[in-house]
Amino acid sequence: SSGINAEYGGWDKLCTDGPGIGYFPRADKSWLIVKPGLENRAKETFGGTEVKITTEGHRYLGAPLGTDAFKQKFIKEKVGAWVQGLDSLVKIAQSEPQAAFSAFSIGLSKKWLF
């Protein structure tokens, strides 16, 4: 719980000092990932803010942060979408191979870079 207090201190300082250097933190877009069992303490500590609290995880800059289960679910969904896109290209390639190749090289392959 001292870690949660430290996080709140950092958040408070960011909210106080940030605008002076051009940074305006938005609690409604902020997430705090805590260990199971600390969620209630975190909600009490951050209760006056709109910071969202989870024990599972959240995406940050497109990458999953959190529990192994959260990361595995994220990756499974991401790969599933890729497979679906590839399946669509396979169907198109049977009659329009050049169009499928173009769609793959310009579009689908870029999504694999995250």
PyRosetta script that sets phi, psi and omega in degrees:
from pyrosetta import init, pose_from_sequence

init()
pose = pose_from_sequence("SSGINAEYGGWDKLCTDGPGIGYFPRADKSWLIVKPGLENRAKETFGGTEVKITTEGHRYLGAPLGTDAFKQKFIKEKVGAWVQGLDSLVKIAQSEPQAAFSAFSIGLSKKWLF")
pose.set_psi(1, -25.2)
pose.set_omega(1, 175.6)
pose.set_phi(2, -65.7)
pose.set_psi(2, -28.8)
pose.set_omega(2, 175.4)
pose.set_phi(3, -64.7)
pose.set_psi(3, -39.0)
pose.set_omega(3, 178.5)
pose.set_phi(4, -67.0)
pose.set_psi(4, -40.6)
pose.set_omega(4, 177.3)
pose.set_phi(5, -62.7)
pose.set_psi(5, -39.4)
pose.set_omega(5, 178.1)
pose.set_phi(6, -65.7)
pose.set_psi(6, -40.7)
pose.set_omega(6, 177.4)
pose.set_phi(7, -61.8)
pose.set_psi(7, -42.3)
pose.set_omega(7, 179.2)
pose.set_phi(8, -65.3)
pose.set_psi(8, -39.8)
pose.set_omega(8, 176.7)
pose.set_phi(9, -59.7)
pose.set_psi(9, -41.8)
pose.set_omega(9, 177.3)
pose.set_phi(10, -65.2)
pose.set_psi(10, -41.4)
pose.set_omega(10, 178.6)
pose.set_phi(11, -63.5)
pose.set_psi(11, -45.4)
pose.set_omega(11, -179.3)
pose.set_phi(12, -61.3)
pose.set_psi(12, -43.9)
pose.set_omega(12, 178.9)
pose.set_phi(13, -64.6)
pose.set_psi(13, -40.0)
pose.set_omega(13, 178.2)
pose.set_phi(14, -62.6)
pose.set_psi(14, -42.5)
pose.set_omega(14, 178.7)
pose.set_phi(15, -66.8)
pose.set_psi(15, -34.4)
pose.set_omega(15, -178.5)
pose.set_phi(16, -79.3)
pose.set_psi(16, -49.1)
pose.set_omega(16, -174.3)
pose.set_phi(17, -90.6)
pose.set_psi(17, -23.9)
pose.set_omega(17, -175.8)
pose.set_phi(18, -55.6)
pose.set_psi(18, -49.8)
pose.set_omega(18, -178.3)
pose.set_phi(19, -58.3)
pose.set_psi(19, -29.1)
pose.set_omega(19, 178.5)
pose.set_phi(20, -65.6)
pose.set_psi(20, -22.4)
pose.set_omega(20, 178.2)
pose.set_phi(21, -113.5)
pose.set_psi(21, 15.4)
pose.set_omega(21, 175.1)
pose.set_phi(22, 87.7)
pose.set_psi(22, 12.5)
pose.set_omega(22, 178.6)
pose.set_phi(23, -110.6)
pose.set_psi(23, 124.8)
pose.set_omega(23, -177.1)
pose.set_phi(24, -119.4)
pose.set_psi(24, 91.6)
pose.set_omega(24, -177.5)
pose.set_phi(25, -63.6)
pose.set_psi(25, 142.4)
pose.set_omega(25, 179.1)
pose.set_phi(26, -117.7)
pose.set_psi(26, 110.3)
pose.set_omega(26, -178.9)
pose.set_phi(27, -62.4)
pose.set_psi(27, -33.6)
pose.set_omega(27, -177.9)
pose.set_phi(28, -68.1)
pose.set_psi(28, -13.4)
pose.set_omega(28, 176.9)
pose.set_phi(29, -111.6)
pose.set_psi(29, 8.3)
pose.set_omega(29, -175.0)
pose.set_phi(30, -105.2)
pose.set_psi(30, 143.4)
pose.set_omega(30, -179.8)
pose.set_phi(31, -126.4)
pose.set_psi(31, 141.0)
pose.set_omega(31, 174.0)
pose.set_phi(32, -118.4)
pose.set_psi(32, 119.2)
pose.set_omega(32, 178.4)
pose.set_phi(33, -98.9)
pose.set_psi(33, 119.6)
pose.set_omega(33, -177.4)
pose.set_phi(34, -120.7)
pose.set_psi(34, 160.5)
pose.set_omega(34, 176.9)
pose.set_phi(35, -70.5)
pose.set_psi(35, 149.4)
pose.set_omega(35, 175.8)
pose.set_phi(36, -55.5)
pose.set_psi(36, 139.9)
pose.set_omega(36, -177.9)
pose.set_phi(37, 96.3)
pose.set_psi(37, -17.1)
pose.set_omega(37, 179.5)
pose.set_phi(38, -105.9)
pose.set_psi(38, 1.8)
pose.set_omega(38, -176.0)
pose.set_phi(39, -62.8)
pose.set_psi(39, -44.6)
pose.set_omega(39, -179.8)
pose.set_phi(40, -63.2)
pose.set_psi(40, -41.8)
pose.set_omega(40, 178.6)
pose.set_phi(41, -62.5)
pose.set_psi(41, -41.1)
pose.set_omega(41, 178.9)
pose.set_phi(42, -65.6)
pose.set_psi(42, -40.7)
pose.set_omega(42, 179.0)
pose.set_phi(43, -64.7)
pose.set_psi(43, -37.3)
pose.set_omega(43, 176.2)
pose.set_phi(44, -64.8)
pose.set_psi(44, -46.4)
pose.set_omega(44, -176.2)
pose.set_phi(45, -67.1)
pose.set_psi(45, -43.4)
pose.set_omega(45, -177.6)
pose.set_phi(46, -96.1)
pose.set_psi(46, 14.0)
pose.set_omega(46, -175.0)
pose.set_phi(47, -56.1)
pose.set_psi(47, -31.6)
pose.set_omega(47, -179.2)
pose.set_phi(48, -84.6)
pose.set_psi(48, 5.3)
pose.set_omega(48, -178.7)
pose.set_phi(49, -116.9)
pose.set_psi(49, 173.5)
pose.set_omega(49, 174.6)
pose.set_phi(50, -99.1)
pose.set_psi(50, 13.0)
pose.set_omega(50, 179.5)
pose.set_phi(51, -61.8)
pose.set_psi(51, 130.7)
pose.set_omega(51, 179.1)
pose.set_phi(52, -86.1)
pose.set_psi(52, 142.4)
pose.set_omega(52, -175.4)
pose.set_phi(53, -123.5)
pose.set_psi(53, 134.6)
pose.set_omega(53, 179.5)
pose.set_phi(54, -143.3)
pose.set_psi(54, 155.0)
pose.set_omega(54, 172.2)
pose.set_phi(55, -105.1)
pose.set_psi(55, -7.6)
pose.set_omega(55, -176.4)
pose.set_phi(56, -87.0)
pose.set_psi(56, -63.0)
pose.set_omega(56, -177.9)
pose.set_phi(57, 156.0)
pose.set_psi(57, 178.8)
pose.set_omega(57, 179.9)
pose.set_phi(58, -160.3)
pose.set_psi(58, 158.4)
pose.set_omega(58, 176.3)
pose.set_phi(59, -81.3)
pose.set_psi(59, 140.6)
pose.set_omega(59, 174.6)
pose.set_phi(60, -134.7)
pose.set_psi(60, 119.5)
pose.set_omega(60, -177.1)
pose.set_phi(61, 52.2)
pose.set_psi(61, 38.2)
pose.set_omega(61, 176.8)
pose.set_phi(62, 85.2)
pose.set_psi(62, -5.3)
pose.set_omega(62, -178.0)
pose.set_phi(63, -111.3)
pose.set_psi(63, 146.4)
pose.set_omega(63, -179.7)
pose.set_phi(64, -80.5)
pose.set_psi(64, 134.7)
pose.set_omega(64, 173.1)
pose.set_phi(65, -121.5)
pose.set_psi(65, 134.9)
pose.set_omega(65, 177.2)
pose.set_phi(66, 141.9)
pose.set_psi(66, -148.5)
pose.set_omega(66, -176.3)
pose.set_phi(67, -69.5)
pose.set_psi(67, 161.5)
pose.set_omega(67, 176.3)
pose.set_phi(68, -60.5)
pose.set_psi(68, -39.4)
pose.set_omega(68, 179.6)
pose.set_phi(69, -62.1)
pose.set_psi(69, -41.7)
pose.set_omega(69, 178.7)
pose.set_phi(70, -63.3)
pose.set_psi(70, -45.1)
pose.set_omega(70, -178.9)
pose.set_phi(71, -65.2)
pose.set_psi(71, -41.1)
pose.set_omega(71, 179.0)
pose.set_phi(72, -64.3)
pose.set_psi(72, -41.1)
pose.set_omega(72, 177.9)
pose.set_phi(73, -63.2)
pose.set_psi(73, -43.7)
pose.set_omega(73, 178.8)
pose.set_phi(74, -58.6)
pose.set_psi(74, -48.3)
pose.set_omega(74, -177.9)
pose.set_phi(75, -66.0)
pose.set_psi(75, -40.9)
pose.set_omega(75, 179.1)
pose.set_phi(76, -60.4)
pose.set_psi(76, -44.1)
pose.set_omega(76, 178.6)
pose.set_phi(77, -65.1)
pose.set_psi(77, -42.5)
pose.set_omega(77, -179.3)
pose.set_phi(78, -63.5)
pose.set_psi(78, -47.9)
pose.set_omega(78, -179.3)
pose.set_phi(79, -66.6)
pose.set_psi(79, -36.9)
pose.set_omega(79, 177.4)
pose.set_phi(80, -59.8)
pose.set_psi(80, -40.8)
pose.set_omega(80, 177.6)
pose.set_phi(81, -66.0)
pose.set_psi(81, -38.4)
pose.set_omega(81, 177.8)
pose.set_phi(82, -63.8)
pose.set_psi(82, -44.5)
pose.set_omega(82, 179.8)
pose.set_phi(83, -60.8)
pose.set_psi(83, -43.6)
pose.set_omega(83, 179.2)
pose.set_phi(84, -61.1)
pose.set_psi(84, -42.9)
pose.set_omega(84, 177.7)
pose.set_phi(85, -63.8)
pose.set_psi(85, -41.2)
pose.set_omega(85, 178.8)
pose.set_phi(86, -66.6)
pose.set_psi(86, -40.4)
pose.set_omega(86, 177.1)
pose.set_phi(87, -59.2)
pose.set_psi(87, -40.9)
pose.set_omega(87, 178.2)
pose.set_phi(88, -63.6)
pose.set_psi(88, -42.1)
pose.set_omega(88, 179.2)
pose.set_phi(89, -65.3)
pose.set_psi(89, -35.5)
pose.set_omega(89, 178.4)
pose.set_phi(90, -61.3)
pose.set_psi(90, -42.6)
pose.set_omega(90, 179.4)
pose.set_phi(91, -65.1)
pose.set_psi(91, -42.3)
pose.set_omega(91, 179.2)
pose.set_phi(92, -67.0)
pose.set_psi(92, -38.1)
pose.set_omega(92, -176.0)
pose.set_phi(93, -63.2)
pose.set_psi(93, -24.5)
pose.set_omega(93, -179.4)
pose.set_phi(94, -64.6)
pose.set_psi(94, -32.3)
pose.set_omega(94, 179.5)
pose.set_phi(95, -113.4)
pose.set_psi(95, -23.6)
pose.set_omega(95, -178.0)
pose.set_phi(96, -133.6)
pose.set_psi(96, 70.7)
pose.set_omega(96, -174.4)
pose.set_phi(97, -61.2)
pose.set_psi(97, -37.7)
pose.set_omega(97, -178.8)
pose.set_phi(98, -68.2)
pose.set_psi(98, -39.7)
pose.set_omega(98, 178.7)
pose.set_phi(99, -65.4)
pose.set_psi(99, -39.7)
pose.set_omega(99, 179.2)
pose.set_phi(100, -65.6)
pose.set_psi(100, -42.8)
pose.set_omega(100, 178.6)
pose.set_phi(101, -62.5)
pose.set_psi(101, -42.9)
pose.set_omega(101, 179.5)
pose.set_phi(102, -62.6)
pose.set_psi(102, -45.5)
pose.set_omega(102, 178.5)
pose.set_phi(103, -62.4)
pose.set_psi(103, -38.0)
pose.set_omega(103, 178.6)
pose.set_phi(104, -66.9)
pose.set_psi(104, -50.3)
pose.set_omega(104, -173.6)
pose.set_phi(105, -73.0)
pose.set_psi(105, -30.9)
pose.set_omega(105, -179.4)
pose.set_phi(106, -89.6)
pose.set_psi(106, -33.2)
pose.set_omega(106, -173.2)
pose.set_phi(107, -112.7)
pose.set_psi(107, -70.7)
pose.set_omega(107, -169.1)
pose.set_phi(108, -60.6)
pose.set_psi(108, -43.5)
pose.set_omega(108, -177.5)
pose.set_phi(109, -63.6)
pose.set_psi(109, -28.4)
pose.set_omega(109, 179.2)
pose.set_phi(110, -68.6)
pose.set_psi(110, -30.6)
pose.set_omega(110, 179.1)
pose.set_phi(111, -67.5)
pose.set_psi(111, -22.5)
pose.set_omega(111, -178.5)
pose.set_phi(112, -74.5)
pose.set_psi(112, -11.4)
pose.set_omega(112, 179.0)
pose.set_phi(113, -83.6)
pose.set_psi(113, -3.0)
pose.set_omega(113, -175.2)
pose.set_phi(114, 72.7)
pose.dump_pdb("model.pdb")
